[in-house]
């Protein structure tokens, strides 16, 4: 993981994708430690976290995490999920945040030297390419060590640097001991 001390760094976290990757690797993210790690690598301009929320639930398991992140240095980007019925009559919930993330990366690109994208979604390959044409370096954080791998090959190839999430575990995993009650669990 190579960063320059003077680089302006922006974090863009696809919340559901990062959660799924960490879960597949068997650990929970300590978001305070994650922020500290990347703030120590350069000048952290902004850390965005993207997630969809089920609005009509009395209690959402992700709400405590969203609130904690919002009060502790992250810029939260949320939208309500959409419910629909598929062709087989099954109730489905959809909450894709790709467009919001892509727009924010493009808008922030002039103010950053290095984008760190926490996602393995191959749909972001063109976004990475577009930002690179603007002179911005892009690191992608995901995993190839899960079964199946959580990163699309085309995204990994397009990135300037691929950062294996499992290699960051010792620096960003929540400790196994009693958890800080102020630090919410990732949603199950």
C-alpha positions, -999 to 999 in steps of 0.1 A, spaced: 0 0 0 18 31 -12 7 66 -4 26 99 -5 25 121 26 13 151 7 -14 133 -12 -50 144 -8 -69 112 -2 -106 104 -4 -123 72 8 -154 59 -10 -169 29 9 -196 8 -8 -210 -2 26 -228 -35 17 -198 -46 -5 -173 -40 23 -195 -56 49 -199 -87 27 -161 -90 20 -152 -86 56 -178 -112 66 -165 -136 40 -131 -132 55 -144 -137 91 -139 -103 107 -157 -71 115 -145 -37 105 -135 -12 132 -144 20 113 -125 43 137 -93 23 131 -100 23 93 -103 61 93 -72 65 114 -52 42 91 -60 61 60 -57 95 77 -21 85 86 -13 79 49 -18 114 36 -42 143 39 -76 127 43 -101 151 25 -133 131 30 -145 96 39 -178 87 23 -199 57 33 -228 46 11 -257 24 22 -294 20 15 -318 20 45 -351 2 49 -373 31 60 -405 14 71 -389 -9 97 -394 -1 133 -357 -10 139 -330 -12 114 -299 -32 124 -277 -8 103 -291 24 119 -267 24 149 -237 20 126 -250 48 103 -255 71 132 -221 63 147 -203 69 114 -222 102 108 -209 115 142 -174 102 138 -158 116 107 -177 99 78 -199 116 53 -230 94 51 -248 89 18 -280 70 22 -313 64 4 -343 43 11 -345 9 -4 -371 1 -30 -394 -29 -26 -407 -48 -57 -421 -82 -67 -400 -102 -92 -414 -123 -121 -419 -153 -98 -440 -132 -73 -412 -130 -47 -408 -98 -26 -374 -83 -33 -356 -53 -18 -332 -32 -38 -308 -5 -26 -281 1 -51 -258 31 -43 -235 29 -74 -247 61 -91 -243 82 -59 -208 69 -53 -198 75 -90 -211 110 -90 -193 119 -57 -160 104 -70 -163 125 -102 -172 157 -83 -144 152 -58 -117 142 -83 -104 177 -88 -97 180 -50 -79 147 -46 -47 130 -56 -57 95 -45 -91 78 -45 -95 47 -23 -125 27 -34 -138 0 -10 -157 -22 -34 -152 -52 -57 -180 -43 -81 -169 -45 -117 -194 -18 -126 -169 7 -112 -142 -1 -138 -152 27 -161 -154 51 -131 -118 42 -121 -107 47 -157 -124 81 -159 -108 93 -127 -74 81 -137 -77 102 -169 -80 132 -146 -46 124 -131 -60 108 -99 -45 75 -86 -70 49 -76 -66 21 -50 -93 -6 -48 -98 -24 -15 -115 -58 -17 -105 -95 -15 -94 -123 -38 -90 -146 -7 -127 -154 -2 -146 -181 -20 -156 -169 -44 -134 -138 -47 -153 -106 -40 -134 -84 -66 -142 -84 -103 -111 -91 -123 -116 -61 -146 -118 -37 -116 -86 -52 -101 -68 -48 -134 -79 -12 -139 -69 0 -104 -35 15 -99 -32 -5 -68 -52 -34 -54 -52 -36 -16 -62 -70 -2 -87 -65 26 -73 -95 45 -39 -78 46 -55 -49 65 -72 -71 90 -47 -65 118 -50 -28 113 -87 -24 109 -105 -54 125 -125 -49 156 -108 -66 185 -123 -99 197 -126 -87 233 -156 -69 248 -167 -44 222 -171 -7 229 -208 -1 233 -204 32 214 -191 13 184 -220 -5 168 -217 -39 152 -219 -43 114 -254 -53 104 -261 -90 102 
